[in-house]
Amino acid sequence: MKKLLILIMLLAPLVGFAQSEESLKEAELNRFKVMVAKDVPGLQAVLHKDLVYFHSSGVQDNKESYIASIASGKSSYVTITPEELQHRVYGKTGVNTGIVSILQQAADGAQTTIRLRFTDVFVYADKRWQMVSWQSTKLIPAQKP
């Protein structure tokens, strides 16, 4: 019994780490990487089955349609660069907010950069963070007076 108690005490910090702000940040940065790589298994793992994804254009996707858009090249991300990131954890729920700069490529090969302010929500399920919601707004360059 004493050995079991010691083992539990040793493992307790690891359980807490699984739902830390740092692990949430790692999940977000990993999501950006698998999006750019068009890594379908990686996307399957990081996106929750109940995903609701609102693009900055107002278009809505679920998990299946979003993964299909990346796999087909309809949504093609060349780079995703975080400019500002904040992470908050509330038990098994994580909220990320920030600004990202995205270099995207159209079907004709033309590349454009957009900057987005975003909020997304992750849930900790199946021993990993999974994104369940995304909402973003395009940022326009500041106008000179």
DSSP file (Angstrom, degrees, kcal/mol; ACC not computed):
  #  RESIDUE AA STRUCTURE BP1 BP2  ACC     N-H-->O    O-->H-N    N-H-->O    O-->H-N    TCO  KAPPA ALPHA  PHI   PSI    X-CA   Y-CA   Z-CA
    1    1 A M     >        0   0    0      0, 0.0     4,-2.1     0, 0.0     5,-0.2   0.000 360.0 360.0 360.0 -41.5    0.0    0.0    0.0
    2    2 A K  H  >  +     0   0    0      1,-0.2     4,-2.2     2,-0.2     5,-0.2   0.898 360.0  51.6 -63.9 -40.0    2.8    2.4    0.9
    3    3 A K  H  > S+     0   0    0      1,-0.2     4,-2.4     2,-0.2    -1,-0.2   0.887 108.3  51.9 -63.8 -38.9    4.5    1.7   -2.5
    4    4 A L  H  > S+     0   0    0      2,-0.2     4,-2.5     1,-0.2    -1,-0.2   0.909 108.9  50.1 -63.6 -42.6    1.3    2.5   -4.3
    5    5 A L  H  X S+     0   0    0     -4,-2.1     4,-2.2     2,-0.2    -2,-0.2   0.903 111.1  48.9 -62.3 -42.4    0.9    5.8   -2.5
    6    6 A I  H  X S+     0   0    0     -4,-2.2     4,-2.1     2,-0.2    -2,-0.2   0.917 110.8  50.6 -63.9 -43.0    4.5    6.7   -3.4
    7    7 A L  H  X S+     0   0    0     -4,-2.4     4,-2.1     1,-0.2    -2,-0.2   0.916 110.0  49.8 -61.1 -44.1    3.9    5.8   -7.0
    8    8 A I  H  X S+     0   0    0     -4,-2.5     4,-1.8     1,-0.2    -1,-0.2   0.904 110.5  50.4 -61.1 -42.2    0.8    7.9   -7.1
    9    9 A M  H  < S+     0   0    0     -4,-2.2    -1,-0.2     1,-0.2    -2,-0.2   0.871 111.4  48.4 -65.9 -35.9    2.6   10.9   -5.6
   10   10 A L  H  < S+     0   0    0     -4,-2.1     4,-0.3     1,-0.2    -1,-0.2   0.860 115.7  43.2 -71.5 -35.1    5.4   10.5   -8.2
   11   11 A L  H >X S+     0   0    0     -4,-2.1     4,-1.6     1,-0.2     3,-0.7   0.688  92.3  84.0 -84.5 -19.5    3.0   10.3  -11.1
   12   12 A A  H 3X S+     0   0    0     -4,-1.8     4,-1.9     1,-0.3     5,-0.2   0.878  87.7  52.3 -54.8 -44.3    0.7   13.1  -10.0
   13   13 A P  H 3> S+     0   0    0      0, 0.0     4,-1.9     0, 0.0    -1,-0.3   0.861 107.0  54.4 -62.6 -32.0    2.8   15.9  -11.5
   14   14 A L  H <> S+     0   0    0     -3,-0.7     4,-1.3    -4,-0.3    -2,-0.2   0.879 106.2  51.2 -68.3 -37.1    2.8   14.1  -14.9
   15   15 A V  H  < S+     0   0    0     -4,-1.6     4,-0.4     1,-0.2     3,-0.3   0.917 110.9  48.7 -64.6 -42.9   -1.0   14.0  -14.9
   16   16 A G  H >< S+     0   0    0     -4,-1.9     3,-1.3     1,-0.2    -2,-0.2   0.869 105.8  57.9 -63.6 -37.2   -1.2   17.7  -14.2
   17   17 A F  H >< S+     0   0    0     -4,-1.9     3,-2.0     1,-0.3     6,-0.4   0.847  92.3  68.7 -63.0 -33.5    1.4   18.4  -16.9
   18   18 A A  T 3< S+     0   0    0     -4,-1.3    -1,-0.3     1,-0.3    -2,-0.2   0.763 108.3  37.8 -58.0 -24.4   -0.8   16.8  -19.5
   19   19 A Q  T <  S+     0   0    0     -3,-1.3    -1,-0.3    -4,-0.4    -2,-0.2  -0.150  93.1 124.8-119.3  37.3   -3.3   19.6  -19.1
   20   20 A S  S <> S-     0   0    0     -3,-2.0     4,-1.9     1,-0.1     5,-0.2  -0.459  73.9-111.3 -92.9 166.5   -0.8   22.5  -18.7
   21   21 A E  H  > S+     0   0    0      1,-0.2     4,-2.4     2,-0.2     5,-0.1   0.869 119.2  55.1 -62.3 -36.1   -0.6   25.8  -20.6
   22   22 A E  H  > S+     0   0    0      2,-0.2     4,-2.3     1,-0.2    -1,-0.2   0.908 107.9  47.1 -65.9 -41.1    2.7   24.5  -22.1
   23   23 A S  H  > S+     0   0    0     -6,-0.4     4,-1.9     2,-0.2    -1,-0.2   0.848 111.4  52.1 -69.5 -31.8    1.1   21.3  -23.4
   24   24 A L  H  X S+     0   0    0     -4,-1.9     4,-2.1     2,-0.2    -2,-0.2   0.910 109.2  50.0 -66.8 -42.4   -1.8   23.3  -24.8
   25   25 A K  H  X S+     0   0    0     -4,-2.4     4,-2.7     1,-0.2     5,-0.2   0.922 109.5  51.2 -60.2 -44.8    0.7   25.6  -26.6
   26   26 A E  H  X S+     0   0    0     -4,-2.3     4,-2.4     1,-0.2    -1,-0.2   0.889 108.5  51.9 -60.8 -39.7    2.5   22.5  -28.0
   27   27 A A  H  X S+     0   0    0     -4,-1.9     4,-2.1     2,-0.2    -1,-0.2   0.908 110.8  48.1 -63.6 -41.8   -0.8   21.2  -29.3
   28   28 A E  H  X S+     0   0    0     -4,-2.1     4,-2.0     2,-0.2    -2,-0.2   0.943 113.1  46.2 -64.2 -48.3   -1.5   24.5  -31.1
   29   29 A L  H  X S+     0   0    0     -4,-2.7     4,-1.9     1,-0.2    -1,-0.2   0.874 111.9  52.1 -64.5 -36.4    1.9   24.7  -32.7
   30   30 A N  H  X S+     0   0    0     -4,-2.4     4,-2.6    -5,-0.2     5,-0.2   0.893 105.7  55.2 -64.2 -39.3    1.7   21.1  -33.7
   31   31 A R  H  X S+     0   0    0     -4,-2.1     4,-2.0     1,-0.2    -2,-0.2   0.921 106.4  50.8 -60.4 -43.2   -1.7   21.8  -35.3
   32   32 A F  H  X S+     0   0    0     -4,-2.0     4,-2.1     1,-0.2    -1,-0.2   0.922 110.6  50.2 -58.9 -43.0   -0.1   24.5  -37.4
   33   33 A K  H  X S+     0   0    0     -4,-1.9     4,-2.3     1,-0.2    -2,-0.2   0.921 110.8  46.8 -63.3 -44.9    2.6   22.1  -38.5
   34   34 A V  H  X>S+     0   0    0     -4,-2.6     5,-2.3     1,-0.2     4,-0.6   0.821 110.1  54.8 -71.0 -27.9    0.2   19.3  -39.6
   35   35 A M  H ><5S+     0   0    0     -4,-2.0     3,-0.8    -5,-0.2    42,-0.4   0.947 111.3  43.7 -64.9 -48.0   -1.9   21.8  -41.5
   36   36 A V  H 3<5S+     0   0    0     -4,-2.1    -2,-0.2     1,-0.2    -1,-0.2   0.888 115.9  48.5 -63.5 -39.8    1.1   23.0  -43.5
   37   37 A A  H 3<5S-     0   0    0     -4,-2.3    -1,-0.2    -5,-0.2    -2,-0.2   0.538 104.1-129.4 -78.1  -6.6    2.3   19.5  -44.1
   38   38 A K  T <<5 +     0   0    0     -3,-0.8     2,-1.2    -4,-0.6    -3,-0.2   0.897  44.0 172.5  54.9  40.8   -1.2   18.3  -45.1
   39   39 A D     >< -     0   0    0     -5,-2.3     4,-2.5     1,-0.2    -1,-0.2  -0.687  15.0-174.1 -86.2  93.3   -0.7   15.5  -42.6
   40   40 A V  H  > S+     0   0    0     -2,-1.2     4,-2.8     1,-0.2    -1,-0.2   0.908  82.8  48.2 -61.1 -46.5   -4.2   13.8  -42.5
   41   41 A P  H  > S+     0   0    0      0, 0.0     4,-1.8     0, 0.0    -1,-0.2   0.903 112.9  50.4 -61.1 -37.3   -3.4   11.4  -39.7
   42   42 A G  H  > S+     0   0    0      2,-0.2     4,-1.9     1,-0.2    -2,-0.2   0.900 111.4  47.7 -64.4 -40.5   -2.0   14.3  -37.7
   43   43 A L  H  X S+     0   0    0     -4,-2.5     4,-1.9     1,-0.2    -1,-0.2   0.904 108.0  55.6 -65.7 -41.5   -5.1   16.4  -38.4
   44   44 A Q  H  < S+     0   0    0     -4,-2.8    -1,-0.2     1,-0.2    -2,-0.2   0.887 111.5  45.3 -56.9 -38.8   -7.3   13.4  -37.4
   45   45 A A  H  < S+     0   0    0     -4,-1.8    -1,-0.2    -5,-0.2    -2,-0.2   0.862 116.8  41.4 -75.1 -37.0   -5.5   13.3  -34.0
   46   46 A V  H  < S+     0   0    0     -4,-1.9    85,-3.2    -5,-0.1     2,-0.5   0.634 102.1  75.3 -91.7 -13.7   -5.5   17.0  -33.2
   47   47 A L  E  < S-a  131   0A   0     -4,-1.9    85,-0.2    83,-0.3     2,-0.1  -0.861  79.7-128.6-102.6 131.0   -9.1   17.9  -34.3
   48   48 A H  E >   -     0   0A   0     83,-2.9     3,-1.8    -2,-0.5    15,-0.1  -0.400  20.6-117.3 -74.4 151.3  -12.0   16.8  -32.1
   49   49 A K  E 3  S+     0   0A   0      1,-0.3    14,-0.3    -2,-0.1    15,-0.2   0.758 115.8  51.9 -60.8 -25.3  -14.9   14.8  -33.7
   50   50 A D  E 3  S+     0   0A   0     12,-0.1    -1,-0.3    13,-0.1    82,-0.1   0.107  81.8 156.9 -97.8  21.0  -17.3   17.7  -32.8
   51   51 A L  E <   -     0   0A   0     -3,-1.8    12,-0.5    80,-0.1     2,-0.5  -0.159  24.9-169.9 -52.8 134.0  -15.1   20.4  -34.5
   52   52 A V  E     -a  133   0A   0     80,-1.7    82,-1.9    10,-0.2     2,-0.6  -0.979   9.9-173.0-123.3 115.1  -16.8   23.6  -35.6
   53   53 A Y  E     -aB 134  61A   0      8,-2.7     8,-2.4    -2,-0.5     2,-0.7  -0.932   7.8-169.3-118.4 111.0  -14.4   25.7  -37.7
   54   54 A F  E     -aB 135  60A   0     80,-2.7    82,-0.8    -2,-0.6     6,-0.2  -0.890  14.7-148.5-101.9 112.7  -15.4   29.2  -38.7
   55   55 A H    >   -     0   0    0      4,-2.9     3,-1.9    -2,-0.7    81,-0.1  -0.279  30.6-105.3 -69.7 163.0  -13.0   30.6  -41.3
   56   56 A S  T 3  S+     0   0    0      1,-0.3    82,-0.4     2,-0.1    -1,-0.1   0.694 122.2  61.5 -64.5 -17.4  -12.4   34.4  -41.4
   57   57 A S  T 3  S-     0   0    0      2,-0.1    -1,-0.3    80,-0.1     3,-0.1   0.573 120.8-108.4 -81.7 -10.5  -14.6   34.5  -44.5
   58   58 A G  S <  S+     0   0    0     -3,-1.9    -2,-0.1     1,-0.4     2,-0.1   0.280  73.7 140.2  97.6  -9.9  -17.5   33.1  -42.5
   59   59 A V        -     0   0    0     -5,-0.1    -4,-2.9     1,-0.0     2,-0.4  -0.441  42.3-143.6 -67.4 139.7  -17.4   29.7  -44.1
   60   60 A Q  E     +B   54   0A   0     -6,-0.2     2,-0.3    -2,-0.1    -6,-0.2  -0.885  19.4 179.9-110.8 137.8  -18.1   26.9  -41.7
   61   61 A D  E     -B   53   0A   0     -8,-2.4    -8,-2.7    -2,-0.4     2,-0.2  -0.907  15.4-149.7-126.3 158.2  -16.5   23.5  -41.7
   62   62 A N     >  -     0   0    0     -2,-0.3     4,-2.4   -10,-0.2     5,-0.3  -0.551  47.7 -84.3-108.5-174.5  -16.7   20.4  -39.5
   63   63 A K  H  > S+     0   0    0    -12,-0.5     4,-2.4   -14,-0.3     5,-0.2   0.936 127.2  45.1 -58.9 -49.0  -13.9   17.9  -38.9
   64   64 A E  H  > S+     0   0    0      1,-0.2     4,-2.2     2,-0.2    -1,-0.2   0.926 116.0  44.3 -64.4 -46.0  -14.5   15.9  -42.1
   65   65 A S  H  > S+     0   0    0      2,-0.2     4,-1.9     1,-0.2    -1,-0.2   0.853 113.8  51.2 -70.4 -32.6  -14.9   18.9  -44.4
   66   66 A Y  H  X S+     0   0    0     -4,-2.4     4,-1.7     2,-0.2    -2,-0.2   0.941 111.8  45.4 -69.3 -46.1  -12.0   20.7  -43.0
   67   67 A I  H  X S+     0   0    0     -4,-2.4     4,-2.9    -5,-0.3     5,-0.2   0.909 112.3  52.8 -62.3 -40.6   -9.6   17.8  -43.3
   68   68 A A  H  X S+     0   0    0     -4,-2.2     4,-2.3    -5,-0.2     6,-0.3   0.885 106.1  53.6 -61.7 -38.7  -10.9   17.2  -46.9
   69   69 A S  H  X>S+     0   0    0     -4,-1.9     6,-2.5     2,-0.2     5,-0.8   0.864 113.3  42.7 -66.5 -34.7  -10.3   20.8  -47.8
   70   70 A I  H ><5S+     0   0    0     -4,-1.7     3,-0.6     4,-0.2    -2,-0.2   0.926 114.2  49.6 -75.2 -45.6   -6.6   20.6  -46.7
   71   71 A A  H 3<5S+     0   0    0     -4,-2.9    -2,-0.2     1,-0.2    -3,-0.2   0.859 113.8  46.5 -61.2 -36.0   -6.1   17.1  -48.2
   72   72 A S  H 3<5S-     0   0    0     -4,-2.3    -1,-0.2    -5,-0.2    -2,-0.2   0.655 113.2-116.2 -81.4 -15.5   -7.5   18.3  -51.6
   73   73 A G  T <<5S+     0   0    0     -4,-0.6     3,-0.2    -3,-0.6    -3,-0.2   0.402  83.0 121.1  92.6  -2.1   -5.5   21.5  -51.6
   74   74 A K  S   <S+     0   0    0     -5,-0.8     2,-0.7    -6,-0.3    -4,-0.2   0.924  85.6  35.4 -58.6 -43.8   -8.6   23.7  -51.4
   75   75 A S  S    S+     0   0    0     -6,-2.5     2,-0.6    -9,-0.1    -2,-0.3  -0.941  85.3 177.5-107.9 107.5   -7.1   25.1  -48.2
   76   76 A S        -     0   0    0     -2,-0.7    29,-2.4    29,-0.4     2,-0.6  -0.939  10.6-167.7-121.0 114.7   -3.4   25.2  -48.8
   77   77 A Y  E     +C  104   0A   0     -2,-0.6    27,-0.2   -42,-0.4     3,-0.1  -0.880  12.5 178.2-104.4 122.3   -1.2   26.7  -46.1
   78   78 A V  E    S-     0   0A   0     25,-3.3     2,-0.3    -2,-0.6    26,-0.2   0.892  75.4  -6.0 -85.7 -47.3    2.5   27.4  -47.0
   79   79 A T  E     -C  103   0A   0     24,-1.4    24,-2.1     2,-0.0     2,-0.4  -0.991  53.3-161.0-144.9 150.7    3.4   28.8  -43.6
   80   80 A I  E     -C  102   0A   0     -2,-0.3    22,-0.2    22,-0.2   -44,-0.1  -0.954  17.4-174.2-131.4 113.0    1.6   29.7  -40.4
   81   81 A T  E     -C  101   0A   0     20,-3.1    20,-2.8    -2,-0.4     2,-0.3  -0.923  17.7-140.1-114.9 114.1    3.6   32.0  -38.2
   82   82 A P  E     +C  100   0A   0      0, 0.0    18,-0.3     0, 0.0     3,-0.1  -0.544  22.0 175.2 -70.6 132.4    2.3   32.9  -34.8
   83   83 A E  E    S+     0   0A   0     16,-3.1     2,-0.3     1,-0.4    17,-0.2   0.679  74.5  10.7-102.7 -29.9    2.8   36.6  -33.9
   84   84 A E  E     +C   99   0A   0     15,-1.8    15,-2.0     2,-0.0    -1,-0.4  -0.967  68.7 178.6-152.2 130.1    1.0   36.6  -30.6
   85   85 A L  E     +C   98   0A   0     -2,-0.3     2,-0.4    13,-0.2    13,-0.2  -0.999   6.1 179.5-139.5 136.3   -0.2   33.6  -28.5
   86   86 A Q  E     -C   97   0A   0     11,-2.5    11,-2.1    -2,-0.4     2,-0.4  -0.996   9.8-164.9-132.5 140.4   -1.9   33.3  -25.2
   87   87 A H  E     +C   96   0A   0     -2,-0.4     2,-0.4     9,-0.2     9,-0.2  -0.986   7.4 179.9-130.8 133.6   -3.0   30.0  -23.6
   88   88 A R  E     -C   95   0A   0      7,-2.1     7,-2.9    -2,-0.4     2,-0.5  -0.999  10.6-156.9-134.2 137.8   -5.3   29.4  -20.7
   89   89 A V  E     -C   94   0A   0     -2,-0.4     2,-0.4     5,-0.2     5,-0.2  -0.956  11.6-179.7-119.0 131.5   -6.3   26.1  -19.2
   90   90 A Y  E >   -C   93   0A   0      3,-3.6     3,-1.2    -2,-0.5     2,-0.5  -0.790  66.3 -69.7-126.8  84.7   -9.5   25.5  -17.2
   91   91 A G  T 3  S-     0   0    0     -2,-0.4    -1,-0.0     1,-0.2     0, 0.0  -0.552 119.4  -7.7  67.7-116.4   -9.5   21.8  -16.2
   92   92 A K  T 3  S+     0   0    0     -2,-0.5    32,-2.7    -3,-0.1     2,-0.4   0.162 123.7  84.1 -99.3  17.2   -9.9   19.8  -19.4
   93   93 A T  E <   -CD  90 123A   0     -3,-1.2    -3,-3.6    30,-0.2     2,-0.4  -0.975  57.1-170.1-121.4 134.7  -10.7   22.9  -21.5
   94   94 A G  E     -CD  89 122A   0     28,-2.8    28,-3.1    -2,-0.4     2,-0.5  -0.971   5.8-160.2-125.1 140.1   -8.0   25.1  -23.1
   95   95 A V  E     -CD  88 121A   0     -7,-2.9    -7,-2.1    -2,-0.4     2,-0.4  -0.980   6.5-169.9-121.9 125.0   -8.5   28.5  -24.8
   96   96 A N  E     +CD  87 120A   0     24,-2.5    24,-2.5    -2,-0.5     2,-0.3  -0.922   7.5 175.8-110.6 137.9   -5.9   29.9  -27.2
   97   97 A T  E     +CD  86 119A   0    -11,-2.1   -11,-2.5    -2,-0.4     2,-0.3  -0.963  22.9  97.6-133.9 155.4   -6.1   33.5  -28.5
   98   98 A G  E     -CD  85 118A   0     20,-1.7    20,-2.6    -2,-0.3     2,-0.4  -0.997  60.8 -72.8 164.9-165.2   -3.6   35.3  -30.7
   99   99 A I  E     -CD  84 117A   0    -15,-2.0   -16,-3.1    -2,-0.3   -15,-1.8  -0.994  36.5-174.4-129.0 133.4   -2.6   36.6  -34.0
  100  100 A V  E     -CD  82 116A   0     16,-2.2    16,-2.7    -2,-0.4     2,-0.5  -0.961  18.7-143.4-126.8 148.7   -1.1   34.4  -36.8
  101  101 A S  E     -CD  81 115A   0    -20,-2.8   -20,-3.1    -2,-0.4     2,-0.5  -0.958  23.5-165.6-107.9 124.3    0.3   35.3  -40.2
  102  102 A I  E     -CD  80 114A   0     12,-3.4    12,-2.5    -2,-0.5     2,-0.7  -0.946  15.6-158.7-120.0 123.3   -0.7   32.8  -42.8
  103  103 A L  E     -CD  79 113A   0    -24,-2.1   -25,-3.3    -2,-0.5   -24,-1.4  -0.892  26.5-176.3 -94.5 114.5    0.9   32.4  -46.3
  104  104 A Q  E     -CD  77 112A   0      8,-3.1     8,-2.2    -2,-0.7     2,-0.5  -0.786  18.1-142.1-114.5 157.4   -1.7   30.5  -48.3
  105  105 A Q  E     - D   0 111A   0    -29,-2.4   -29,-0.4    -2,-0.3     6,-0.2  -0.974  11.8-143.1-123.4 127.8   -1.6   29.3  -51.9
  106  106 A A    >   -     0   0    0      4,-3.2     3,-2.2    -2,-0.5   -31,-0.1  -0.327  35.3 -99.4 -79.5 167.3   -4.5   29.3  -54.3
  107  107 A A  T 3  S+     0   0    0      1,-0.3    -1,-0.1   -33,-0.1   -33,-0.0   0.800 124.6  56.6 -57.9 -30.6   -5.2   26.5  -56.8
  108  108 A D  T 3  S-     0   0    0      2,-0.1    -1,-0.3     1,-0.0     3,-0.1   0.433 122.6-105.9 -83.2   2.1   -3.5   28.6  -59.5
  109  109 A G  S <  S+     0   0    0     -3,-2.2    -2,-0.1     1,-0.3     2,-0.1   0.276  73.4 141.5  94.6 -11.1   -0.3   28.9  -57.5
  110  110 A A        -     0   0    0     -5,-0.1    -4,-3.2     1,-0.0     2,-0.4  -0.419  39.3-148.0 -66.9 137.9   -0.8   32.5  -56.4
  111  111 A Q  E     +D  105   0A   0     -6,-0.2     2,-0.3    -2,-0.1    -6,-0.2  -0.888  18.2 177.1-111.9 139.8    0.3   33.1  -52.8
  112  112 A T  E     -D  104   0A   0     -8,-2.2    -8,-3.1    -2,-0.4     2,-0.5  -0.976  20.6-137.2-136.6 151.2   -1.2   35.6  -50.4
  113  113 A T  E     -D  103   0A   0     -2,-0.3     2,-0.4   -10,-0.2   -10,-0.2  -0.920  21.1-178.7-109.5 133.0   -0.6   36.5  -46.8
  114  114 A I  E     -D  102   0A   0    -12,-2.5   -12,-3.4    -2,-0.5     2,-0.5  -0.960  17.2-145.0-126.1 149.7   -3.3   37.1  -44.4
  115  115 A R  E     -D  101   0A   0     24,-0.5    24,-2.9    -2,-0.4     2,-0.4  -0.953  21.1-169.4-112.5 133.7   -3.2   38.0  -40.7
  116  116 A L  E     -DE 100 138A   0    -16,-2.7   -16,-2.2    -2,-0.5     2,-0.5  -0.957  21.6-150.1-125.5 139.7   -5.8   36.7  -38.4
  117  117 A R  E     -DE  99 137A   0     20,-2.5    20,-2.4    -2,-0.4     2,-0.3  -0.928  38.7-179.5 -97.5 132.8   -6.9   37.3  -34.8
  118  118 A F  E     -DE  98 136A   0    -20,-2.6   -20,-1.7    -2,-0.5     2,-0.4  -0.907  33.1-162.4-137.6 159.2   -8.3   34.1  -33.5
  119  119 A T  E     +DE  97 135A   0     16,-2.3    16,-1.9    -2,-0.3     2,-0.3  -0.986  21.4 175.0-132.9 130.9   -9.8   32.3  -30.6
  120  120 A D  E     -DE  96 134A   0    -24,-2.5   -24,-2.5    -2,-0.4     2,-0.4  -0.971  18.6-144.1-135.4 158.1   -9.9   28.5  -30.5
  121  121 A V  E     -DE  95 133A   0     12,-2.2    11,-3.1    -2,-0.3    12,-1.5  -0.966  12.6-170.3-123.4 131.9  -11.0   26.0  -27.9
  122  122 A F  E     -DE  94 131A   0    -28,-3.1   -28,-2.8    -2,-0.4     2,-0.4  -0.877   7.1-155.0-115.2 151.0   -9.3   22.7  -27.2
  123  123 A V  E     -DE  93 130A   0      7,-2.6     7,-2.3    -2,-0.3     2,-0.9  -0.960  20.5-125.4-121.1 146.3  -10.6   19.9  -25.0
  124  124 A Y  E     + E   0 129A   0    -32,-2.7     2,-0.3    -2,-0.4     5,-0.2  -0.817  51.4 145.2 -92.6 108.4   -8.4   17.3  -23.3
  125  125 A A  E >   + E   0 128A   0      3,-2.4     3,-1.2    -2,-0.9    -2,-0.1  -0.986  56.4  15.9-144.1 148.9   -9.8   13.9  -24.4
  126  126 A D  T 3  S-     0   0    0     -2,-0.3    -1,-0.1     1,-0.2     3,-0.1   0.845 130.3 -60.6  53.8  37.2   -8.2   10.5  -25.1
  127  127 A K  T 3  S+     0   0    0      1,-0.2     2,-0.3    -3,-0.1    -1,-0.2   0.738 121.4  75.4  66.6  26.8   -5.0   11.7  -23.4
  128  128 A R  E <  S- E   0 125A   0     -3,-1.2    -3,-2.4    -5,-0.1     2,-0.3  -0.989  85.1 -97.2-158.6 159.2   -4.3   14.6  -25.7
  129  129 A W  E     - E   0 124A   0     -2,-0.3     2,-0.4    -5,-0.2    -5,-0.2  -0.633  38.9-172.8 -77.6 137.0   -5.5   18.1  -26.6
  130  130 A Q  E     - E   0 123A   0     -7,-2.3    -7,-2.6    -2,-0.3     2,-0.4  -0.999  24.3-122.9-133.8 131.1   -8.0   18.3  -29.5
  131  131 A M  E     +aE  47 122A   0    -85,-3.2   -83,-2.9    -2,-0.4    -9,-0.3  -0.586  31.7 170.4 -76.1 128.1   -9.3   21.4  -31.1
  132  132 A V  E     +     0   0A   0    -11,-3.1   -80,-1.7    -2,-0.4     2,-0.3   0.568  63.3  24.6-112.0 -16.3  -13.1   21.6  -30.9
  133  133 A S  E     -aE  52 121A   0    -12,-1.5   -12,-2.2   -82,-0.2     2,-0.3  -0.990  54.1-178.6-153.8 142.4  -13.7   25.2  -32.1
  134  134 A W  E     +aE  53 120A   0    -82,-1.9   -80,-2.7    -2,-0.3     2,-0.3  -0.997   4.9 171.9-139.9 136.1  -12.0   27.9  -34.2
  135  135 A Q  E     +aE  54 119A   0    -16,-1.9   -16,-2.3    -2,-0.3     2,-0.3  -0.979  11.0 176.3-142.4 130.6  -13.1   31.4  -35.0
  136  136 A S  E     - E   0 118A   0    -82,-0.8     2,-0.4    -2,-0.3   -18,-0.2  -0.958  17.8-156.6-138.8 157.0  -10.9   34.0  -36.7
  137  137 A T  E     - E   0 117A   0    -20,-2.4   -20,-2.5    -2,-0.3     2,-0.2  -0.998  27.4-117.5-131.4 132.8  -11.2   37.6  -38.1
  138  138 A K  E     - E   0 116A   0     -2,-0.4     2,-0.5   -82,-0.4   -22,-0.2  -0.470  24.3-141.6 -68.6 139.1   -9.0   39.1  -40.8
  139  139 A L        -     0   0    0    -24,-2.9   -24,-0.5    -2,-0.2    -1,-0.0  -0.889  12.3-149.1-100.3 130.3   -6.8   42.0  -39.7
  140  140 A I        -     0   0    0     -2,-0.5     3,-0.1     1,-0.1   -26,-0.0  -0.732  29.3 -96.3 -96.2 149.0   -6.5   44.8  -42.2
  141  141 A P        -     0   0    0      0, 0.0    -1,-0.1     0, 0.0     2,-0.1  -0.298  49.6 -95.4 -60.6 146.3   -3.3   46.8  -42.3
  142  142 A A        -     0   0    0      1,-0.1     2,-0.3    -3,-0.0    -3,-0.0  -0.400  40.3-128.7 -63.8 138.0   -3.5   50.1  -40.4
  143  143 A Q        -     0   0    0     -3,-0.1    -1,-0.1    -2,-0.1    -3,-0.0  -0.693  16.6-120.9 -90.1 140.6   -4.5   53.0  -42.6
  144  144 A K              0   0    0     -2,-0.3    -1,-0.0     1,-0.1     0, 0.0  -0.596 360.0 360.0 -78.0 139.8   -2.4   56.2  -42.6
  145  145 A P              0   0    0      0, 0.0    -1,-0.1     0, 0.0    -2,-0.0   0.516 360.0 360.0 -68.6 360.0   -4.4   59.3  -41.6
